[in-house]
């Protein structure tokens, strides 16, 4: 899983191989998670169904960010593209061990 986190951190945009790795790691259908905001949101819905997603741009206005929250728990991530920010924030929650129900 930490290889997945490293690959996400290094990603600069759409990456079909990374999409396939995400689908395999989390037992999800194949989709363009790093390219499509709709697919990235579907990943959040599958992995973190009770979490709220907020999208926007960082303080500089250059890079989009995604914030996920549930009660007092929160995860944020910036990325060169919005879909990648959403995926980074979701995977960070899974890797940090914040209480979420297991899927698959």
N, C-alpha and C positions, 0 to 999 in steps of 0.2 A: 504493500500500500504506500510506503514512503517513496518508492520509485514513481508511483503515480503522482504524488504530491510534487516531486521534483520536476516531473515532466510538465505538470500544469504550471508551475512557477516559471519554467523556461519558455512556455508556449507564447507565441506572439499573435496568434490568430487561429483560424480554422485548421484542424489537424485530424484527418480521418483515422489515423492510427491511434491517436489519443481517444477519439470517440469510441473506437472498438474496445480499447482497454477499459474505459469507464463502463461500457455495457457489460463486459465480462466480469469486472470487479464487483459490480452491484447487481448482477443478474437482471439487467434491463434489456429491452429490445434495442437493436442497433438504431442509432439516430445521429444526427449532426449536432451533438451537444455543444461543441465548441464554435459552431458556425451559426446556429439558429437560436434566437431568443426563445421561440416557442418550444423547441426541443429542450433547451436548458431549463425552462420553467417546468416542463414535464418531468425532468430529472428531479427537481426540487419537490414537486408534488409526490413523486414516488418515494423518495428517500426521507423527506421531512414534511409529511402531510399537515402537521399542525403549526408549521412555521409561517411567519409573514415575510414576504419579499418586498423590499423597497429598492428601486433603481434610480440612479441619478448620475451626476458628474462630480468628481472630486473638487477640492477647493480651487485648483488651478483651472478647472473647466476643460482640461485636456483629455483626461481618461475617465471612462465610465466606471461606476462602482455598483456593487450589489451588496445589500445588507439584509441579513436574515435574522429574525428575532422570534423568540418564544419566551414570554415572561421576562425574566431578568437575563436570559441567555441571549448572546448576540454574536454574529460573525459578519465581518465585512471583508471585501476584497475589491481591489482595483485591477484593471486589465486593459490591454489595448482595444478590446472589443467587448460589448456588453454581454454576449453569450458566455464568453470566457470568464468574465467577472462573476457571473451567476454560478457557474460550475465551480470556480475556485472557492467561493464562499460556502457552498454546500459541502464540498469535499473536506474543507477545513473543519467543519462541524463533525463530520464522521471521523476524521483522524484525531481530533482533539478529545474524542471520547465524551462529548457532551451527550447527555442522556437522550437517545433517540431509539425508537423501536427498530429492531433488526428487520430487514426485508429478506426475502429469498432464503 
